[in-house]
Amino acid sequence: MSDERREHPRIPVSLAGEIDSGGERTSIAITRDLSSTGVLILSRREHAVGASLSIRVRFKDNEVILIGKVVRREEIDPNISSLWRYKVALVIDPSPAFDQLMTELSAPAAE
C-alpha cells in the first residue's frame, strides 16, 4: 500500500521562470514538477497561501504563462539549498498554453 496522496501524476521538469505576483516586483523561480492541475516551484521569495501568481516559463522555443493560486508553501532548510528558500505549490488555471505544455512534456522522447 502506497502513501501517495496525489490525485494526478507528476512530471519532473526544471524550467526557469519569472514570477509576477500582481504589481509587486517579479522574482525568479524554477519548476520542480508539473501535473495536469498544478506546478511545484522553488522560489527565493515567500508567497502567501491563497495568493494569485503568474509564472512565465520557457520551454523549447515557446514562452508559457501559467496563472494560478498558491495552495501550499514550505520553507526549505538552508542546509539543503542556499539559493531557493521556499517550495510553492500552485493550482494552475486551465489554459490552452498549459495543455500544450503538458502534452509536449508527456510525449515520449524522440530517439
C-alpha positions in Angstrom: 0.0 0.0 0.0 1.4 3.4 -1.0 1.4 6.6 1.0 0.9 8.5 -2.2 -1.9 11.1 -1.8 -1.5 12.8 -5.2 -4.5 12.5 -7.5 -2.6 13.4 -10.7 0.9 12.0 -11.7 3.8 14.4 -11.6 6.2 15.1 -14.4 9.6 16.1 -13.1 10.8 19.1 -15.1 13.1 22.0 -14.3 12.0 25.1 -16.3 13.4 28.6 -15.4 10.7 31.1 -14.7 9.8 34.5 -13.6 7.0 35.1 -11.0 4.7 38.0 -11.1 2.6 38.4 -8.0 0.3 41.2 -9.2 2.2 44.5 -9.2 5.0 43.6 -6.8 8.4 43.2 -8.3 9.0 40.0 -10.2 11.3 37.2 -8.9 13.0 34.2 -10.3 11.8 30.6 -9.8 12.3 27.1 -11.2 9.7 24.4 -11.7 10.3 21.2 -9.9 7.4 19.2 -11.3 4.1 19.7 -13.1 0.8 17.8 -13.1 -2.4 18.3 -15.1 -3.7 20.7 -12.5 -0.6 22.2 -10.8 3.0 23.1 -10.6 5.6 22.9 -7.8 8.1 25.7 -7.9 11.2 26.7 -6.0 11.3 30.4 -5.1 13.5 32.8 -3.4 10.5 34.9 -2.2 7.7 34.0 0.2 4.2 33.8 -1.3 1.2 33.5 0.9 -1.3 30.6 0.6 -4.2 31.9 -1.4 -2.2 34.4 -3.4 -2.7 34.6 -7.1 0.5 34.3 -9.1 1.6 34.1 -12.7 4.8 32.4 -13.7 6.4 32.8 -17.1 8.4 29.8 -18.2 10.3 28.9 -21.4 10.0 25.5 -23.0 11.8 24.9 -26.3 11.0 28.0 -28.4 7.8 28.9 -26.5 7.1 31.2 -23.6 4.2 29.9 -21.5 2.4 31.9 -18.8 0.9 29.8 -16.0 -1.7 31.5 -13.8 -2.7 30.0 -10.6 -3.2 30.2 -6.8 -0.8 29.2 -4.1 -2.2 26.2 -2.2 0.9 25.3 -0.2 4.2 26.8 0.9 7.1 25.2 2.7 10.4 26.7 3.8 13.5 24.9 2.5 16.2 24.2 5.1 19.2 26.4 4.4 21.4 23.3 4.6 19.6 21.9 1.6 19.6 25.0 -0.6 21.2 28.3 -0.2 19.6 29.7 -3.4 15.9 28.6 -3.0 14.1 29.4 0.2 10.5 28.1 -0.5 8.7 25.3 -2.2 5.4 26.7 -3.5 2.6 24.6 -4.9 0.2 26.3 -7.3 -3.1 25.1 -8.7 -3.0 26.3 -12.3 -5.9 27.8 -14.1 -6.8 25.8 -17.2 -5.5 27.2 -20.5 -4.6 26.1 -24.0 -1.0 27.0 -23.4 -0.8 24.9 -20.2 -2.5 22.0 -22.0 0.1 22.2 -24.9 3.0 22.3 -22.4 1.7 19.2 -20.6 1.2 17.4 -24.0 4.8 18.1 -25.0 6.2 17.2 -21.7 4.2 13.9 -21.6 5.2 12.9 -25.1 7.9 10.2 -25.3 11.3 11.5 -26.2 12.3 11.0 -29.9 15.2 8.7 -30.4 
